[in-house]
Amino acid sequence: MLDLESGGETTQLFVFDPDGAVVAARKADGQETAATMERLAENDIVALRPGSDDVVVVGWLVTPCDRQASLTVAATAVTVELPPRPGCDALAIGRVVALQFADPARAALMRAQLIPPTIVPEDQPRTPVAPPPTGEG
């Protein structure tokens, strides 16, 4: 799990990588974040390789009310999913993570997609993102 913070708000990111293609997931550095934020002016989610061939930087837009997200790595796509939440009257903020792949050729194939949250009535409890399964259970 990674805690991604900006604007005084934190989003917990759970990374799921069933194939083990990612060797490291980390907060993006300043240059990676700047390149990604520039592209987020045009899209809700982006995946780019601004530096190393084996690193894919994924950025997406959330509101301060989006406290959790899951990121799933598949064969050619990275999917960010936001869990259901009540409505939120706030400006969007960016979240950016860097994924280092074992194989640069696989990193070159990655595209990003965002599954936005379902908006639920205020009186319904939030549904958290499930943490990844452990080897014990």
C-alpha positions, 0 to 999 in steps of 0.5 A: 500500500502507498499513501499518496498525498497532495493538497493536505489530503491522502489517498491510500493506493492498493497495488494488485499485480497478479503476474508479478510484472512490477518490481517496485511501486513508489511515489513519483518524483518531482519530474515524473509528477510535473510531466504527468500533471501537464498531461492530466490537463487533457485526460482523467488518467494517463500512463507515460514513460518520461524517463527510464524505459522500465518505469511507467508513471500513472496519474489520475484525478480524484477529489479530496473525498476519494480516500482509497484506490486500487491499481491493478496491473494486467497484460497491457493495461493499468486500471485504477478503480475508486470505491463507492463514496458519497457525492463530493463538492470539491476540485479535482486533485492529481495522484501520481505513482511510478511503477517499475517493470521487470521487462521494459517491453512490457512497460511499453505496452501499458495503457491506463484506464480509470473506473470512477467511483459510484456515488452513493447516498450519504446514509450508506457506509463507504465500501473500502478497497480490499487489501491484496490477499496474503500467502496465509489466507 
